Amino acid sequence: MIPIKPVFDTKSAPSGHSTGPADVSATAATDAESFGASPAQVALAFLKPGNLHLNALPPLSLYVHFPWCVKKCPYCDFNSHEVKGSFPETEYLNALRADLEAALPLIWGRKIYTIFIGGGTPSLLSAAGLDRLLSDIRTLLPLDGNIEITMEANPGTFEAEKFRAYRASGINRLSIGIQSFNSQHLQALGRIHDGDQAQRAVDIAQRHFDNFNLDLMYALPGQTLAEAQADLARAIGYAPPHLSLYHLTLEPNTLFAKYPPPLPDDDASADMQDMIAQETAAAGYIHYEVSAYAQPGRQARHNLNYWQFGDYLGIGAGAHSKLSFPHRIVRQMRYKHPQTYLTQSAAGNPIAESAEIERDALGFEFMLNTLRLNAGFAPNLFAERTGLGIGAIEAALNDAEKRGLLQRDHQNIAPTALGRRFLNDLQQLFLHDN
């Protein structure tokens, strides 16, 4: 999973600069990056006194972005680029290592608890290329002994021998972009695989991995309730430890946004959502996040870290990072276009944007993520991850509670069933609470 995109205040400050009020240390840090300071100098700038006080740093994950795919899907708004014949695997692996080496001063001494290799289609990497990537990561970073290492995979790229090698190299969890088992719907989505290849991909995953996720989409062009139910029943029949079930949305700047296909209406989509809730619960899956369902104890640990406002270092073209320091929390983004990223990484400057999260925005940033969790969060997590007291969002909490969107006590804060249904409205209450 790609991290939720940061909220940069593009109206009040140019790209790459802090939008905080008169925050000299943050400005010094971003200026240091802009004018070619060493990574160690940038890290020292981030360690200067600021307007937060974090007693402990949150868990740290690593996200690695692979920007190429065989074919750009018409609904996809991710940073992915069609392969034109071949892609520069060795050059990109060199850039990823240089990127990671440059970032080390920002995370020095911190252990990595999860790794997610996303895209694009990272399963286009050769077995040797993937092995080299994980070897470089192990060389440079301390990894937790129970680390979760997930790789996204497209059913159209499944080769049994290659995935056996991926497992031997250290990948211990796959996230497979099935989307549908119906060949007609896959064709409408512009996918490169058909229903038979989807089934073959799951068969290969089951042989080599005991932990895997199946991605499915619903409310597809021309899809009926019975067809959506058939897709889900087939997925559940494989007993995957984890399911990600996404409603197809028409994202801006995609082909589907420009030429919208005929989609099920709101009532039909709601019927599909109700069906999903019933069928997954009956099969023993826990609906723990907006689109995530897991067998007991098999939640996606990497994604949980995002949703609990943990830290993550993102390397690769267009990757986002959220990094905490004792007195500030910083977001960064790498250069998006693969060739620009390759050039900038080789020059020692892969970061396109860097900004300190404003103190007044931290409440919204925290709630934007944690309210996605159906079980909610413990109130003390807010202070641990933001450095602020819960009183900073008290007015919005009270408002949400009065509207029936949120329930809370001294042990837990969680969205209600109504709050989950109108999640955007609930999250926006915290956007204006300063």
C-alpha positions as CSV (number, residue, x, y, z in Angstrom):
1,M,0.0,0.0,0.0
2,I,1.2,3.5,-0.9
3,P,1.0,5.9,2.1
4,I,-1.8,8.4,2.3
5,K,-0.6,11.5,0.5
6,P,0.5,14.4,2.8
7,V,-1.4,17.6,3.1
8,F,1.0,20.3,1.8
9,D,-0.2,23.9,2.1
10,T,0.6,24.9,-1.5
11,K,-1.2,28.2,-1.2
12,S,0.9,29.7,1.6
13,A,4.4,28.4,0.8
14,P,6.4,27.2,-2.3
15,S,7.0,23.5,-2.8
16,G,9.6,22.1,-0.5
17,H,9.4,24.7,2.3
18,S,7.8,24.6,5.7
19,T,4.4,26.3,6.1
20,G,4.8,26.5,9.9
21,P,4.5,29.9,11.6
22,A,8.0,31.5,11.8
23,D,9.6,28.1,12.4
24,V,13.3,28.9,11.9
25,S,14.6,25.4,12.4
26,A,12.3,23.8,9.8
27,T,13.2,26.5,7.3
28,A,16.9,26.0,7.9
29,A,16.4,22.2,7.3
30,T,14.6,22.6,4.0
31,D,16.9,25.4,2.9
32,A,19.9,23.1,3.7
33,E,18.4,20.5,1.4
34,S,17.8,23.0,-1.3
35,F,21.3,24.3,-1.3
36,G,23.1,21.0,-1.2
37,A,23.9,20.5,2.4
38,S,25.0,17.0,3.4
39,P,22.4,14.5,4.7
40,A,24.0,14.8,8.1
41,Q,23.6,18.6,8.1
42,V,19.9,18.2,7.2
43,A,19.5,15.7,10.0
44,L,21.1,18.1,12.5
45,A,18.8,20.9,11.4
46,F,15.8,18.6,12.1
47,L,17.1,17.8,15.6
48,K,17.1,21.5,16.6
49,P,14.6,22.7,19.2
50,G,11.1,23.2,17.9
51,N,7.5,23.5,19.0
52,L,6.8,19.9,19.7
53,H,8.1,17.4,22.3
54,L,7.8,13.7,21.5
55,N,8.8,11.5,24.4
56,A,9.4,8.5,22.1
57,L,9.6,8.0,18.4
58,P,6.9,5.8,16.7
59,P,7.7,2.5,14.9
60,L,9.4,3.0,11.6
61,S,8.5,1.2,8.3
62,L,10.2,1.3,4.9
63,Y,8.3,1.8,1.6
64,V,10.1,1.1,-1.7
65,H,8.4,2.4,-4.9
66,F,8.9,0.7,-8.2
67,P,7.4,3.1,-10.9
68,W,7.1,0.9,-14.0
69,C,4.2,-1.3,-15.1
70,V,3.4,-3.3,-18.2
71,K,0.3,-1.2,-19.0
72,K,-1.2,1.8,-17.3
73,C,-4.7,0.9,-16.0
74,P,-7.4,3.5,-16.9
75,Y,-8.5,3.9,-13.3
76,C,-4.9,4.2,-11.8
77,D,-3.7,7.5,-10.4
78,F,-0.5,6.1,-8.8
79,N,2.9,7.1,-10.0
80,S,3.3,4.4,-12.6
81,H,4.8,4.5,-16.1
82,E,4.4,2.0,-18.9
83,V,7.5,0.0,-19.7
84,K,8.7,0.8,-23.2
85,G,10.5,-2.4,-24.1
86,S,12.6,-2.6,-21.0
87,F,13.4,-0.6,-17.8
88,P,16.8,0.3,-16.3
89,E,16.8,-2.3,-13.5
90,T,20.4,-2.0,-12.5
91,E,20.4,1.8,-12.7
92,Y,17.2,2.0,-10.6
93,L,18.6,-0.4,-7.9
94,N,21.7,1.8,-7.8
95,A,19.5,4.8,-7.3
96,L,17.5,3.2,-4.5
97,R,20.7,2.3,-2.6
98,A,22.1,5.9,-3.0
99,D,18.7,7.2,-1.9
100,L,18.7,5.0,1.2
101,E,22.3,5.8,2.1
102,A,21.5,9.5,1.9
103,A,18.5,9.1,4.2
104,L,20.4,7.1,6.9
105,P,21.3,10.2,9.0
106,L,17.5,10.9,9.4
107,I,16.8,7.5,10.9
108,W,20.1,6.6,12.5
109,G,19.8,3.8,15.0
110,R,16.1,3.2,14.4
111,K,14.9,-0.4,13.6
112,I,12.7,-1.2,10.6
113,Y,9.6,-3.2,11.5
114,T,7.9,-3.6,8.1
115,I,8.9,-3.2,4.5
116,F,6.4,-2.7,1.6
117,I,7.6,-2.9,-2.1
118,G,4.9,-1.2,-4.2
119,G,4.3,0.2,-7.5
120,G,3.7,0.2,-10.4
121,T,4.4,-3.5,-10.8
122,P,7.4,-4.5,-8.6
123,S,7.0,-8.1,-9.7
124,L,8.6,-7.0,-13.0
125,L,11.9,-7.1,-11.1
126,S,14.1,-10.1,-11.9
127,A,14.7,-12.6,-9.1
128,A,18.4,-11.4,-8.9
129,G,17.2,-7.7,-8.8
130,L,14.9,-8.3,-5.9
131,D,17.6,-10.3,-4.1
132,R,20.0,-7.4,-4.5
133,L,17.4,-4.9,-3.3
134,L,16.8,-6.8,-0.1
135,S,20.5,-7.4,0.4
136,D,21.2,-3.7,0.1
137,I,18.4,-3.0,2.7
138,R,19.8,-5.6,5.1
139,T,23.3,-4.1,4.8
140,L,22.2,-0.6,5.5
141,L,19.4,-1.0,8.0
142,P,18.7,-2.8,11.3
143,L,15.7,-5.0,10.7
144,D,13.3,-6.4,13.4
145,G,13.7,-10.2,13.8
146,N,9.9,-10.6,13.1
147,I,9.8,-8.2,10.1
148,E,7.0,-8.3,7.6
149,I,8.2,-7.8,4.0
150,T,5.4,-7.4,1.5
151,M,5.6,-7.2,-2.2
152,E,2.9,-6.2,-4.6
153,A,2.4,-8.6,-7.5
154,N,0.4,-8.4,-10.7
155,P,-1.2,-11.8,-11.8
156,G,0.0,-11.1,-15.3
157,T,3.6,-11.3,-14.2
158,F,3.5,-14.5,-12.2
159,E,6.2,-17.1,-12.9
160,A,6.4,-19.9,-10.4
161,E,10.2,-20.1,-10.3
162,K,10.6,-16.3,-9.9
163,F,8.2,-16.2,-7.0
164,R,9.9,-19.1,-5.4
165,A,13.1,-17.1,-5.6
166,Y,11.4,-14.0,-4.2
167,R,10.4,-16.1,-1.2
168,A,13.9,-17.4,-0.7
169,S,15.3,-13.8,-0.9
170,G,13.1,-12.8,2.1
171,I,9.7,-11.7,0.8
172,N,7.3,-13.2,3.4
173,R,4.0,-11.6,2.3
174,L,2.4,-11.0,-1.1
175,S,-0.3,-8.5,-2.1
176,I,-1.8,-9.7,-5.3
177,G,-3.8,-7.3,-7.5
178,I,-6.5,-9.7,-8.6
179,Q,-9.2,-7.0,-8.9
180,S,-11.7,-9.6,-10.3
181,F,-11.8,-13.2,-11.4
182,N,-14.2,-12.3,-14.2
183,S,-12.3,-11.9,-17.5
184,Q,-14.9,-9.6,-18.9
185,H,-14.6,-7.2,-16.0
186,L,-10.8,-7.5,-16.1
187,Q,-10.8,-6.4,-19.7
188,A,-13.1,-3.4,-18.9
189,L,-10.5,-2.4,-16.2
190,G,-7.7,-2.6,-18.6
191,R,-5.9,-5.3,-16.7
192,I,-3.2,-7.4,-18.4
193,H,-4.4,-10.7,-16.9
194,D,-7.6,-12.7,-17.3
195,G,-9.6,-14.9,-14.9
196,D,-7.4,-18.0,-15.5
197,Q,-4.2,-16.1,-14.8
198,A,-5.8,-14.7,-11.6
199,Q,-6.5,-18.2,-10.4
200,R,-3.0,-19.4,-11.4
201,A,-1.5,-16.4,-9.4
202,V,-3.3,-17.4,-6.3
203,D,-2.3,-21.1,-6.7
204,I,1.4,-20.1,-7.0
205,A,1.1,-17.8,-4.0
206,Q,-0.5,-20.5,-1.8
207,R,2.4,-22.9,-2.7
208,H,5.2,-20.5,-1.6
209,F,3.7,-18.0,0.9
210,D,1.6,-18.6,4.0
211,N,0.8,-14.9,4.3
212,F,-0.8,-13.1,1.3
213,N,-3.5,-10.5,0.5
214,L,-5.9,-10.5,-2.4
215,D,-7.0,-7.2,-3.8
216,L,-10.5,-7.1,-5.2
217,M,-12.5,-4.2,-6.7
218,Y,-16.3,-3.9,-6.8
219,A,-18.9,-1.6,-8.4
220,L,-17.1,-2.3,-11.7
221,P,-18.4,-1.2,-15.1
222,G,-21.5,-3.2,-15.8
223,Q,-21.1,-5.4,-12.7
224,T,-24.2,-6.9,-11.0
225,L,-24.6,-7.8,-7.4
226,A,-24.4,-11.5,-8.3
227,E,-21.2,-11.0,-10.1
228,A,-19.6,-9.1,-7.2
229,Q,-20.8,-11.8,-4.9
230,A,-19.2,-14.5,-7.2
231,D,-15.9,-12.7,-7.1
232,L,-15.9,-12.4,-3.4
233,A,-17.0,-16.1,-2.9
234,R,-14.1,-17.2,-5.1
235,A,-11.6,-15.1,-3.2
236,I,-12.8,-16.4,0.2
237,G,-12.7,-19.9,-1.2
238,Y,-8.9,-19.6,-1.3
239,A,-8.9,-18.7,2.5
240,P,-6.4,-15.8,2.1
241,P,-5.2,-14.4,5.4
242,H,-6.1,-10.9,4.2
243,L,-8.5,-9.3,1.8
244,S,-8.5,-5.7,0.5
245,L,-11.9,-4.8,-1.1
246,Y,-12.0,-1.5,-2.9
247,H,-14.9,0.4,-4.4
248,L,-13.9,1.6,-7.9
249,T,-13.6,5.3,-7.9
250,L,-13.0,7.6,-10.9
251,E,-9.8,9.5,-9.8
252,P,-8.9,12.9,-11.4
253,N,-6.4,12.8,-14.3
254,T,-7.1,9.2,-15.2
255,L,-8.6,7.8,-18.4
256,F,-11.7,6.8,-16.6
257,A,-12.2,10.3,-15.4
258,K,-12.0,11.6,-18.9
259,Y,-14.2,8.9,-20.4
260,P,-16.3,7.6,-17.6
261,P,-17.6,4.0,-18.0
262,P,-21.1,3.0,-17.0
263,L,-21.0,2.1,-13.3
264,P,-23.5,0.6,-10.9
265,D,-25.6,3.3,-9.2
266,D,-25.4,4.3,-5.6
267,D,-28.1,1.8,-4.5
268,A,-26.4,-1.0,-6.3
269,S,-23.0,-0.1,-4.8
270,A,-24.6,0.0,-1.3
271,D,-26.1,-3.4,-1.8
272,M,-22.6,-4.7,-2.7
273,Q,-21.1,-3.1,0.4
274,D,-23.8,-4.8,2.6
275,M,-23.1,-8.1,0.8
276,I,-19.4,-7.8,1.5
277,A,-20.0,-7.1,5.2
278,Q,-22.2,-10.2,5.5
279,E,-20.0,-12.6,3.5
280,T,-16.7,-11.6,5.1
281,A,-18.1,-11.8,8.6
282,A,-19.6,-15.2,7.9
283,A,-16.2,-16.4,6.7
284,G,-14.5,-15.2,9.9
285,Y,-12.8,-12.1,8.6
286,I,-12.5,-9.0,10.8
287,H,-13.3,-5.7,9.1
288,Y,-10.6,-3.7,10.8
289,E,-10.1,-0.8,8.4
290,V,-12.2,1.0,5.7
291,S,-11.2,-1.5,2.9
292,A,-9.3,-4.2,4.9
293,Y,-10.5,-7.5,6.1
294,A,-8.3,-10.1,7.9
295,Q,-8.4,-13.4,9.6
296,P,-7.7,-13.0,13.4
297,G,-4.1,-11.9,13.9
298,R,-3.4,-11.4,10.2
299,Q,-3.8,-7.7,9.8
300,A,-1.4,-5.9,7.5
301,R,1.2,-4.7,10.0
302,H,2.7,-2.2,7.5
303,N,-0.6,-0.6,6.7
304,L,-1.5,-0.5,10.4
305,N,1.6,1.5,11.0
306,Y,0.3,4.1,8.5
307,W,-3.1,4.2,10.1
308,Q,-1.7,4.5,13.6
309,F,0.3,7.6,12.5
310,G,3.6,5.7,12.7
311,D,6.7,6.7,10.7
312,Y,7.8,5.5,7.3
313,L,10.8,6.2,5.1
314,G,9.8,6.1,1.4
315,I,12.5,5.6,-1.2
316,G,12.1,5.4,-5.0
317,A,10.4,7.6,-7.6
318,G,7.6,9.7,-6.0
319,A,7.8,7.9,-2.6
320,H,6.5,9.8,0.4
321,S,8.0,9.8,3.9
322,K,6.8,10.8,7.3
323,L,9.6,11.1,9.9
324,S,9.4,12.1,13.5
325,F,12.1,13.9,15.5
326,P,12.0,14.9,19.1
327,H,10.7,18.4,18.3
328,R,9.0,18.1,14.9
329,I,7.4,15.8,12.3
330,V,8.5,16.1,8.7
331,R,7.0,14.9,5.4
332,Q,9.1,14.4,2.3
333,M,8.5,13.4,-1.3
334,R,11.0,12.1,-3.8
335,Y,11.1,13.3,-7.4
336,K,8.2,11.6,-9.3
337,H,9.4,10.9,-12.8
338,P,11.7,7.9,-13.0
339,Q,14.4,9.6,-15.1
340,T,14.4,12.7,-13.0
341,Y,14.6,10.5,-9.9
342,L,17.5,8.6,-11.3
343,T,19.4,11.8,-12.1
344,Q,18.7,13.4,-8.8
345,S,19.5,10.3,-6.8
346,A,22.8,10.0,-8.5
347,A,23.5,13.6,-7.6
348,G,22.7,12.9,-4.0
349,N,19.5,14.9,-3.9
350,P,16.4,12.7,-4.5
351,I,14.1,14.8,-2.4
352,A,11.7,17.1,-4.3
353,E,9.6,18.4,-1.4
354,S,10.2,18.6,2.3
355,A,8.0,20.3,4.9
356,E,7.4,20.2,8.6
357,I,3.8,19.5,9.5
358,E,2.3,22.5,11.2
359,R,1.4,22.2,14.8
360,D,-2.2,23.2,14.0
361,A,-2.4,20.5,11.3
362,L,-1.2,17.6,13.4
363,G,-4.6,16.9,14.8
364,F,-6.2,16.5,11.4
365,E,-3.2,14.5,10.0
366,F,-3.5,12.1,13.0
367,M,-7.3,11.7,12.7
368,L,-7.2,11.4,8.9
369,N,-5.4,8.1,9.4
370,T,-6.6,6.7,12.7
371,L,-10.3,7.2,12.0
372,R,-9.9,4.7,9.2
373,L,-9.6,2.0,11.9
374,N,-13.0,0.6,12.9
375,A,-11.7,-0.2,16.4
376,G,-10.4,3.3,16.9
377,F,-7.4,4.2,19.0
378,A,-6.4,4.7,22.7
379,P,-6.5,8.4,23.6
380,N,-2.9,8.4,24.8
381,L,-1.8,7.4,21.3
382,F,-2.6,11.0,20.2
383,A,0.0,12.5,22.5
384,E,2.5,9.8,21.8
385,R,2.4,10.4,18.0
386,T,1.8,14.2,17.8
387,G,3.4,15.6,21.0
388,L,0.1,17.4,21.7
389,G,-2.5,16.9,24.5
390,I,-5.9,15.5,23.5
391,G,-7.3,18.9,24.4
392,A,-6.0,20.1,21.0
393,I,-8.9,18.4,19.3
394,E,-11.4,18.5,22.1
395,A,-13.8,20.8,20.3
396,A,-13.9,18.6,17.2
397,L,-14.3,15.4,19.3
398,N,-17.3,16.9,21.1
399,D,-18.9,18.0,17.8
400,A,-18.4,14.6,16.3
401,E,-19.8,12.9,19.4
402,K,-22.9,15.1,19.3
403,R,-23.5,14.3,15.7
404,G,-23.3,10.6,16.4
405,L,-20.2,10.1,14.3
406,L,-17.9,9.1,17.1
407,Q,-17.9,7.3,20.4
408,R,-15.3,7.7,23.2
409,D,-14.4,7.0,26.7
410,H,-11.2,7.1,28.7
411,Q,-9.9,4.0,27.0
412,N,-10.9,4.4,23.4
413,I,-12.0,6.8,20.6
414,A,-13.6,5.2,17.6
415,P,-16.0,6.1,14.7
416,T,-19.6,4.8,15.1
417,A,-21.3,2.9,12.3
418,L,-22.7,6.3,11.1
419,G,-19.2,7.8,11.3
420,R,-17.8,4.9,9.2
421,R,-20.5,5.5,6.6
422,F,-19.8,9.2,6.5
423,L,-16.0,9.0,7.2
424,N,-15.1,12.0,5.0
425,D,-17.5,14.2,6.9
426,L,-16.1,13.0,10.2
427,Q,-12.5,13.6,9.2
428,Q,-13.3,17.1,7.9
429,L,-14.5,18.1,11.4
430,F,-10.8,17.9,12.5
431,L,-9.5,19.9,9.5
432,H,-10.9,23.2,11.0
433,D,-10.2,22.5,14.7
434,N,-7.1,24.6,15.6
